[in-house]
């Protein structure tokens, strides 16, 4: 996974290479930005479509952007509340361990 925290001053731009095998998301923390031909407002997350580059441009002021790029795990997923495993059987076992108090395998030093 790639995680970038980017700050651009007013009038600046930045072009990032994108991996076509990855999934990319941009979150605007501060300011409005132009992503390619689209203006994205502050406090908005955008999952990017296909492409091999992303060009970020400021609109009328500085921007602060979080950029995420990750890759599919290509594994099955079984999800139940706060626990994520690969199969329903693993999920059932995890909840049984949670009920029995054995889910956490290592306790912090000094804790009984």
C-alpha positions as CSV (number, residue, x, y, z in Angstrom):
1,X,0.0,0.0,0.0
2,X,1.1,3.5,-0.7
3,X,0.0,6.4,1.5
4,X,1.0,10.0,0.7
5,X,0.2,13.2,2.5
6,X,0.5,16.0,0.0
7,X,0.3,19.8,0.5
8,X,0.4,22.1,-2.5
9,X,0.5,25.9,-2.3
10,X,-1.9,28.0,-4.4
11,X,-1.0,27.9,-8.1
12,X,0.9,24.6,-7.8
13,X,0.3,21.2,-9.5
14,X,1.7,17.7,-9.1
15,X,1.5,14.7,-11.4
16,X,1.7,11.2,-9.8
17,X,2.2,7.9,-11.7
18,X,-0.6,5.4,-11.1
19,X,-0.2,1.6,-11.2
20,X,-3.0,0.2,-13.4
21,X,-3.0,-2.9,-11.1
22,X,-3.8,-0.8,-8.1
23,X,-6.8,1.0,-6.7
24,X,-6.4,4.6,-5.9
25,X,-8.3,7.0,-3.7
26,X,-7.8,10.7,-3.0
27,X,-9.2,12.5,0.0
28,X,-9.2,16.4,0.1
29,X,-8.5,17.5,3.7
30,X,-8.2,21.2,2.9
31,X,-9.2,23.3,-0.1
32,X,-10.7,22.4,-3.4
33,X,-8.6,20.7,-6.1
34,X,-8.7,20.0,-9.7
35,X,-8.2,16.2,-10.4
36,X,-7.7,16.1,-14.2
37,X,-10.7,18.0,-15.5
38,X,-12.9,17.6,-12.4
39,X,-13.0,20.0,-9.4
40,X,-13.3,18.1,-6.1
41,X,-14.4,19.9,-3.0
42,X,-12.8,19.9,0.4
43,X,-13.7,17.0,2.6
44,X,-14.5,14.7,-0.3
45,X,-13.1,11.3,-1.1
46,X,-12.7,10.2,-4.7
47,X,-11.9,6.7,-6.0
48,X,-10.0,7.2,-9.2
49,X,-11.0,5.6,-12.5
50,X,-8.5,3.9,-14.9
51,X,-5.5,5.9,-16.0
52,X,-1.7,5.9,-15.6
53,X,-1.3,9.3,-14.0
54,X,-3.1,11.7,-11.7
55,X,-2.6,15.4,-12.0
56,X,-3.6,17.5,-8.9
57,X,-3.9,21.2,-9.2
58,X,-4.9,23.8,-6.7
59,X,-8.0,26.0,-7.5
60,X,-7.8,29.3,-5.6
61,X,-5.8,28.4,-2.5
62,X,-3.5,25.7,-0.9
63,X,-4.7,22.1,-0.7
64,X,-3.9,19.2,1.5
65,X,-4.6,15.8,0.0
66,X,-4.3,12.2,1.2
67,X,-3.5,9.7,-1.6
68,X,-3.9,6.0,-1.1
69,X,-3.0,3.2,-3.5
70,X,-3.6,-0.4,-2.7
71,X,-3.8,-3.8,-4.4
72,X,-6.4,-6.6,-4.2
73,X,-5.6,-9.4,-1.9
74,X,-7.3,-12.0,-4.2
75,X,-8.5,-13.9,-1.1
76,X,-11.9,-14.8,0.1
77,X,-13.3,-12.7,2.9
78,X,-15.6,-13.6,5.7
79,X,-16.7,-10.6,7.8
80,X,-18.5,-10.4,11.1
81,X,-18.5,-7.2,13.1
82,X,-15.0,-6.3,14.0
83,X,-13.5,-9.5,12.8
84,X,-12.4,-10.3,9.3
85,X,-11.1,-13.8,8.3
86,X,-10.9,-15.8,5.1
87,X,-13.7,-18.4,5.7
88,X,-16.8,-18.7,7.8
89,X,-15.2,-21.5,9.7
90,X,-12.3,-19.2,10.7
91,X,-14.8,-16.5,11.6
92,X,-16.7,-19.0,13.8
93,X,-13.5,-20.1,15.5
94,X,-12.5,-16.5,16.1
95,X,-15.8,-15.7,17.8
96,X,-15.5,-18.8,19.9
97,X,-12.1,-17.7,21.0
98,X,-13.5,-14.2,21.8
99,X,-16.2,-15.8,24.0
100,X,-13.6,-18.0,25.7
101,X,-11.2,-15.2,26.3
102,X,-8.4,-16.7,24.2
103,X,-8.7,-14.5,21.1
104,X,-5.8,-12.3,22.1
105,X,-2.7,-14.5,22.0
106,X,-0.1,-12.2,23.4
107,X,-0.8,-9.9,26.3
108,X,1.3,-6.7,27.0
109,X,4.2,-7.1,29.4
110,X,3.1,-6.9,33.0
111,X,-0.5,-7.7,32.3
112,X,-2.0,-10.9,33.7
